[in-house]
Amino acid sequence: MSTESDQNKLLQKFKNLRKEPQNQVDYLTNAIINIEENLIRNKESYKIQMQKIDQLFRANVNDLNEQINQLKNDLEIQSRHLKQIEKWLKATRGWILIRKYLYKQKYRKWKMELLRTHYHIEDACEEFNKTVFGNEANNPIWKICTNSIVTVQYHTSNNWINEQSWLHYRKQIIESQLSTKNKDEIKCIQHRLHSRKITQQIFNHYSNRESHENNEDYVEQINESKQQDELTKYPYSINHPLHIHEQQLINTFNQIKTVQYLNLIELNEKENDLHSLL
């Protein structure tokens, strides 16, 4: 009985041992199949992920390209606008130069008329002073008595013609109403004023001569600045619509220039991002 049972055990063990390689083969086969299935799934997942990445990459690239193109278009528009503003500025400044030229001509004409009137009045006053308060030896009209009483010789119409001016007759009337002391005081005052005027003219002449010899350019600048100051005091100088329009164009030009500079910086950043993606 024991031998039969032992034999049965051996047979069973042998059968099990004979099935073991087949089981291992089946196990390995199943493992290979599973690995192949996993590889297939991984490949499909990889393709899907790569498609998504490619889509995102293309979307980012397209977005960057659109932004770059938009920035380039903006820069081109801004450049055209700047060129147009430069033309407007050139035209406005041309009109300003024409206006300044016309104004200078008008100012010089006005100043010459004023100086002509001034010199005419000054000459008339000087002639009057010479006639009224001039040298008595040239036109003796006084007869001083022993008691220092002044008498007047009244002119006739013939004497007026001989003296060639009615101012001599006026001189008689005025001086007849003045005492000798008052007349001497007036002449003394006139002499001091005349001396002061001559001294001032001599001083100005030599000071201007020295400054002209030493600092000719500086004197020209000073004269130009004085003339410019006189010009700016005239109405409608700096508040003229042309000057206001010029300042507005300059402000707009500076604003567009600033925006253009910022757009250039942004464009460089976008291009660097695009190169990094590619």
Residue pairs with C-beta under 8 A, 6 or more apart in sequence:
57 277
60 277
61 274
61 277
61 278
64 270
64 273
64 274
64 277
65 274
67 270
68 267
68 270
68 271
68 274
71 263
71 266
71 267
71 270
72 267
74 263
75 260
75 263
75 264
75 267
78 256
78 259
78 260
78 263
79 260
81 256
82 253
82 256
82 257
82 260
85 249
85 252
85 253
85 256
86 253
88 249
89 246
89 249
89 250
89 253
92 242
92 245
92 246
92 249
93 246
95 242
96 242
96 243
96 246
99 240
99 242
100 231
103 231
103 234
104 231
107 230
107 231
107 234
127 167
128 167
129 190
131 165
131 167
131 168
131 170
131 171
132 167
132 170
132 171
132 174
132 175
133 186
133 187
133 190
136 142
139 163
139 168
139 171
141 152
141 153
141 168
141 171
141 172
141 175
142 150
142 151
142 152
142 175
143 150
143 151
143 153
144 150
145 151
148 180
150 175
150 176
150 180
152 172
152 173
152 175
152 176
153 172
154 169
154 172
155 163
155 168
155 169
155 172
160 166
160 168
160 169
163 169
175 183
178 186
208 219
211 218
211 219
212 219
231 237
232 238
